[in-house]
Amino acid sequence: MRSIKYLFLEKQKENPNWGDFICLTEAVRNKGFSWKWLGIAIDELLPESADYESSEKKQYLEFLYSVSNPLVEGKNRGGNALKRA
């Protein structure tokens, strides 16, 4: 969690006009964080307000996971995915 928080704070410092969710998204982009750590990050780093309702946490988590762990052609679909054509 400490690394997500550090990355998040760095993004906030670099981009003071960005919202918390945008900073968190950019902090985890392509970093390979697990569901567990992304869930903890949402709880700790996004204030519960009108912008970040707990009822939508699953949607936030799914989006952050997809950004943190993007599909890579050939890696996520099997080694010979590029050969099938």
DOKOLRO-402525 format. One record per residue (C-alpha): residue number from 1; residue in three letters; x, y, z. Coordinates in steps of 0.2 Angstrom, whole numbers, plus 2048, in hexadecimal, padded with zeros to 3 digits. Example, Ala and Ser with C-alpha at 12.3 -4.5 7.8 and 13.67 -1.06 7.14 Angstrom:
# residues 2
+-----+-----+-----+-----+-----+
:   n : res :  xx :  yy :  zz :
+-----+-----+-----+-----+-----+
:   1 : ALA : 83E : 7EA : 827 :
:   2 : SER : 844 : 7FB : 824 :
+-----+-----+-----+-----+-----+
***
This chain:
# residues 85
+-----+-----+-----+-----+-----+
:   n : res :  xx :  yy :  zz :
+-----+-----+-----+-----+-----+
:   1 : MET : 800 : 800 : 800 :
:   2 : ARG : 80E : 80C : 804 :
:   3 : SER : 814 : 80C : 7F2 :
:   4 : ILE : 802 : 810 : 7EB :
:   5 : LYS : 801 : 81E : 7F8 :
:   6 : TYR : 812 : 825 : 7F3 :
:   7 : LEU : 80E : 824 : 7E1 :
:   8 : PHE : 7FD : 82C : 7E4 :
:   9 : LEU : 805 : 83B : 7EE :
:  10 : GLU : 812 : 83D : 7E0 :
:  11 : LYS : 804 : 83F : 7D3 :
:  12 : GLN : 7FB : 84B : 7DE :
:  13 : LYS : 80A : 855 : 7E0 :
:  14 : GLU : 80E : 855 : 7CE :
:  15 : ASN : 7FC : 859 : 7C9 :
:  16 : PRO : 7F3 : 864 : 7D6 :
:  17 : ASN : 7E4 : 867 : 7CB :
:  18 : TRP : 7E0 : 854 : 7C9 :
:  19 : GLY : 7D3 : 84C : 7D3 :
:  20 : ASP : 7D7 : 83E : 7DF :
:  21 : PHE : 7D1 : 830 : 7D4 :
:  22 : ILE : 7DB : 836 : 7C5 :
:  23 : CYS : 7EA : 836 : 7D0 :
:  24 : LEU : 7E7 : 825 : 7D6 :
:  25 : THR : 7E4 : 81E : 7C5 :
:  26 : GLU : 7F4 : 826 : 7BE :
:  27 : ALA : 7FD : 81F : 7CE :
:  28 : VAL : 7F8 : 80D : 7CB :
:  29 : ARG : 7F9 : 80D : 7B8 :
:  30 : ASN : 803 : 7FE : 7B1 :
:  31 : LYS : 809 : 7FA : 7C3 :
:  32 : GLY : 801 : 7E9 : 7C5 :
:  33 : PHE : 7F9 : 7EC : 7D6 :
:  34 : SER : 7ED : 7DE : 7DC :
:  35 : TRP : 7DA : 7E0 : 7E0 :
:  36 : LYS : 7DE : 7E0 : 7F3 :
:  37 : TRP : 7EB : 7EF : 7F2 :
:  38 : LEU : 7E0 : 7F9 : 7E6 :
:  39 : GLY : 7D1 : 7F7 : 7F2 :
:  40 : ILE : 7DB : 7FC : 801 :
:  41 : ALA : 7E2 : 80B : 7F7 :
:  42 : ILE : 7D0 : 810 : 7F3 :
:  43 : ASP : 7CB : 810 : 805 :
:  44 : GLU : 7DA : 819 : 80B :
:  45 : LEU : 7DD : 826 : 7FD :
:  46 : LEU : 7CC : 82B : 7F7 :
:  47 : PRO : 7C1 : 835 : 803 :
:  48 : GLU : 7AF : 82E : 804 :
:  49 : SER : 7A5 : 83D : 7FE :
:  50 : ALA : 799 : 841 : 7F0 :
:  51 : ASP : 7A6 : 83D : 7E3 :
:  52 : TYR : 7AC : 82C : 7EA :
:  53 : GLU : 79D : 822 : 7F1 :
:  54 : SER : 7A1 : 811 : 7F9 :
:  55 : SER : 792 : 809 : 7EF :
:  56 : GLU : 79D : 80C : 7DF :
:  57 : LYS : 7AD : 805 : 7E6 :
:  58 : LYS : 7AC : 7F5 : 7DC :
:  59 : GLN : 7AB : 800 : 7CC :
:  60 : TYR : 7BA : 80A : 7D1 :
:  61 : LEU : 7C4 : 7FA : 7D6 :
:  62 : GLU : 7C0 : 7F2 : 7C5 :
:  63 : PHE : 7C6 : 801 : 7BC :
:  64 : LEU : 7D6 : 803 : 7C6 :
:  65 : TYR : 7DA : 7F1 : 7C4 :
:  66 : SER : 7D8 : 7F2 : 7B1 :
:  67 : VAL : 7E3 : 801 : 7B1 :
:  68 : SER : 7F0 : 7F9 : 7BC :
:  69 : ASN : 7F0 : 7E8 : 7B3 :
:  70 : PRO : 7ED : 7EB : 7A1 :
:  71 : LEU : 7EB : 7DD : 795 :
:  72 : VAL : 7FB : 7DA : 78B :
:  73 : GLU : 7F9 : 7D1 : 77B :
:  74 : GLY : 802 : 7C0 : 77C :
:  75 : LYS : 805 : 7C0 : 78E :
:  76 : ASN : 7F3 : 7C0 : 795 :
:  77 : ARG : 7EC : 7B6 : 787 :
:  78 : GLY : 7F9 : 7A8 : 786 :
:  79 : GLY : 80A : 7A8 : 77E :
:  80 : ASN : 804 : 7A4 : 76C :
:  81 : ALA : 7F5 : 7B0 : 76B :
:  82 : LEU : 7FE : 7BA : 75E :
:  83 : LYS : 801 : 7AB : 753 :
:  84 : ARG : 7EF : 7A7 : 752 :
:  85 : ALA : 7E9 : 7B0 : 742 :
+-----+-----+-----+-----+-----+
***
